[in-house]
Amino acid sequence: MLTAKDIMSTNVYTVSADTEVDELARMFGEYNVNAMPVVDSENHLEGVVTETDLVEQDKPLHIPTVISIFDWVFYLESEKNFRDEVKRITARKVGEICSREVATCSLDTPVSEIAGLMVDRAVHLVPVVDGGKVVGVVARLDIIRSMR
């Protein structure tokens, strides 16, 4: 049975939470990847950032509908969602746009389990973690290659 260590890529491009968003865009183009683990100075996993996270910064801002009665303002939609959306599209650092809840696997995780994780969580990249540190990644293409 194939496991993560059999199919993972060990040449992993990573970024830190302090990486500028402009630099991230350059790196995606230069490295020809669509997702990267976000790690600290000791290579501990902090999150994952994707091209989708970057592209979402360019989407139009949805202004929530409000009703004003006398001196009171009532939001008909979530004010928190609006604040989160503003924070996301004005972000300048990777740490502000990356996903912090990351689907991970270990070196011994079976490929079938990783494939299930990718489908269930709708992710294209699963970091392989050993002792909290990123030792590799499994991308969808790695899964496809293992089918040959």
N, C-alpha and C positions, 0 to 999 in steps of 0.2 A: 504494500500500500504506500502510495506516494504521500509525502508530508511537505510542509512549508519549506523545510531546509533543502528539499530536493529540487524545488522549482523557483525559489525566491531569487530576486535580484539583490546582490550584495553591494553593488555600486550605486548607493543611494544618494540622491541629491536632497539636501535638507535646507531649511531656513530657520531662523530664530524668530521669536515673537517681535523682536525689535527691527527686523528687516523692513525697509521702506516698501510700500506698495508698488512704487515705480520700479524698484529693483526686482521685485517678485515678477512683474510682467516681463522684464527683460530675461530673467532666468527661465521662465516657462518657454519663451521662444528659443533661447539658446540651447537648452537641454532637451527640448522636444518632449516634455512630459506634461501631464495635465493635472498632477497632484503631487504634493511634497509633504513629508512629515515636518512638523514644527518641533524643534528640539531645543533644550537648554545647552549650556556650555559643556556639560558632561554627557551629552547625547541622550538624555532622558526625554521620552516622548511627552510633549505638551499639547499636541493637537495635529490636525491635518488641514492644509489649505489647498483649494482646488481652483481651477480656472473659473468655475462657476461662481465661487466666492468673489473673484476679481471682477467678473462680468457684471455681477449684481450691483456693483457700485455705479454702473452707468444706467441702471434702469430708472425710469421716472419716479419721482417721489409722489406717493399717494397721500394727499391731504385728507384727514378724516373729516367727516361731516359733523357739524356741531349745531346746536340750537341755543340761541341766546334769549333768555327770558329775564327781563329786568336787568339786574347786574350779575346774573348767574349764567355760566356757560356749561352746557351739558354735551358731552361727547357721545355720539351715537355709535362710535367704534372705539376700540381700545386706544387710550392715550399712550399706554406703555408701548404698544406695537409701533406707534408713530415715532416715539422717542428712539426706540431700537433701530428703526429704519433710517432715521436721520443720522444716528451714530454710525451705522454701517456704511452709508454712502459717503460720509465725510471722513472715513478712516484713513489714516496715513501709514499705519503699521500693520504687519501681518497678524499680530496678536489681537487686533480689533476685528478681523474678518474671518479668522480660522474657526474651524469646528473643534470644540474641546472634548466632546463626547465621541471618542474614536473607537471603531471596531478594530480590535487587534487579535493577533494569534501568536502562538508560541512556535518554536522550531519544530515541535512534534505534532502540530495540528494537521490532521488529514486534509488533503486537497478538497475532498468532497465537502468537508465542514466549512472550509474557507469559501468555496463556491456558494454554499448556502448562506453564509454570512453576507457575502456581496449582494446576493439577490434580496435577502430579507431587509438589509439596511440600505440598499440602493447606493452602494459605494463601488468605486472602480479600483481602489487601492487599499490594501490591508497591511499596515505595518507589522513586521515580525519583531516581537519584543522578547528580550531575555534579560531578566533582572532589572526591568524598567527601562532598559536601553534599546534603541533601535539597532537591530543587527541585519535587517533586510526589509524588503517589501515584496508583496505578491500583488501583481496587477492582473487585470482580466486577461491580458495577452499571455501572461505566464500560465494561467489556467488552461487557456486554449492550446498553447504549445504542449502542455502535458498530456493532451488527448491524443497526440500522434503516436 
